[in-house]
């Protein structure tokens, strides 16, 4: 359970790290003239290129972490669904008891 406890944080930080590494590489390539960079448009191009390159790398490299994160989210959502269903059942039981008591009181009059 502890390996899944921070799975979302771990996946997100690793994904951001991969993006930043790709951004560093594209920036270096732009700095040394391998990729032509002109002004602010060139900087935006480098960021978009880094995002484009980091996405498939993250998809392949972080599959285990993504599965752990998915399991963590499913567990959390399941817990919320169970608590909500239990609360609704308790409220319905209370309403049913109040309705039966009102009918019994109306039948005695």
C-alpha positions as CSV (number, residue, x, y, z in Angstrom):
1,X,0.0,0.0,0.0
2,X,2.9,2.4,0.8
3,X,4.2,2.1,-2.8
4,X,0.9,3.4,-4.1
5,X,0.5,6.1,-1.4
6,X,2.4,8.8,-3.4
7,X,2.0,7.3,-6.9
8,X,0.4,10.4,-8.3
9,X,3.1,12.7,-6.9
10,X,5.8,10.3,-8.1
11,X,4.4,10.0,-11.6
12,X,3.9,13.8,-11.9
13,X,7.3,14.6,-10.7
14,X,9.0,12.1,-13.0
15,X,6.9,13.4,-16.0
16,X,7.9,16.9,-15.2
17,X,11.6,15.8,-14.9
18,X,11.5,14.2,-18.3
19,X,9.9,17.3,-19.8
20,X,12.6,19.5,-18.2
21,X,15.4,17.2,-19.5
22,X,13.9,17.4,-23.0
23,X,13.6,21.2,-22.6
24,X,17.3,21.4,-21.6
25,X,18.3,19.3,-24.6
26,X,16.3,21.4,-27.0
27,X,17.6,24.6,-25.5
28,X,21.1,23.4,-25.9
29,X,20.5,22.4,-29.5
30,X,19.0,25.9,-30.0
31,X,21.9,27.6,-28.3
32,X,24.5,25.8,-30.5
33,X,22.5,26.5,-33.7
34,X,21.4,22.9,-34.4
35,X,17.8,24.0,-34.1
36,X,17.2,27.5,-35.5
37,X,15.8,29.8,-32.8
38,X,14.6,33.3,-33.5
39,X,13.2,35.5,-30.7
40,X,10.2,34.6,-28.6
41,X,8.7,32.5,-31.3
42,X,11.8,30.3,-31.3
43,X,11.6,29.9,-27.5
44,X,7.9,28.8,-27.8
45,X,8.9,26.4,-30.5
46,X,11.6,24.9,-28.3
47,X,9.1,24.4,-25.4
48,X,6.6,22.8,-27.8
49,X,9.3,20.6,-29.3
50,X,10.3,19.5,-25.7
51,X,6.7,18.7,-24.9
52,X,6.3,16.7,-28.2
53,X,9.5,14.7,-27.5
54,X,8.8,14.1,-23.8
55,X,5.3,12.7,-24.3
56,X,6.2,9.4,-26.0
57,X,9.3,9.0,-23.7
58,X,7.0,9.4,-20.6
59,X,4.5,7.0,-22.1
60,X,7.1,4.3,-22.5
61,X,9.3,4.9,-19.6
62,X,6.7,5.6,-16.9
63,X,4.2,2.9,-17.7
64,X,4.7,1.2,-14.3
65,X,4.2,4.5,-12.4
66,X,1.2,5.3,-14.5
67,X,-0.4,2.0,-13.6
68,X,0.3,2.6,-9.9
69,X,-1.2,6.0,-10.1
70,X,-4.3,4.6,-11.9
71,X,-4.7,2.0,-9.1
72,X,-4.4,4.7,-6.5
73,X,-7.1,6.8,-8.2
74,X,-9.4,3.8,-8.6
75,X,-9.0,3.0,-4.9
76,X,-9.7,6.5,-3.9
77,X,-12.8,6.8,-6.1
78,X,-14.1,3.4,-4.9
79,X,-13.8,4.5,-1.3
80,X,-15.7,7.7,-2.1
81,X,-18.4,5.7,-3.9
82,X,-18.7,3.3,-0.9
83,X,-19.0,6.1,1.6
84,X,-21.5,7.9,-0.5
85,X,-23.6,4.8,-1.0
86,X,-23.5,4.0,2.7
87,X,-24.6,7.6,3.6
88,X,-27.5,7.5,1.1
89,X,-28.6,4.1,2.5
90,X,-28.5,5.6,6.0
91,X,-30.5,8.6,4.9
92,X,-33.1,6.4,3.1
93,X,-33.5,4.3,6.2
94,X,-34.0,7.4,8.3
95,X,-36.6,8.7,5.9
96,X,-38.4,5.4,5.7
97,X,-38.6,5.2,9.5
98,X,-39.9,8.7,9.7
99,X,-42.5,7.9,6.9
100,X,-43.6,4.8,8.7
101,X,-43.9,6.6,12.0
102,X,-46.0,9.3,10.3
103,X,-48.3,6.7,8.7
104,X,-48.7,4.9,12.0
105,X,-49.6,8.1,13.8
106,X,-52.1,9.0,11.0
107,X,-53.6,5.6,11.2
108,X,-54.2,5.9,15.0
109,X,-56.2,9.1,14.6
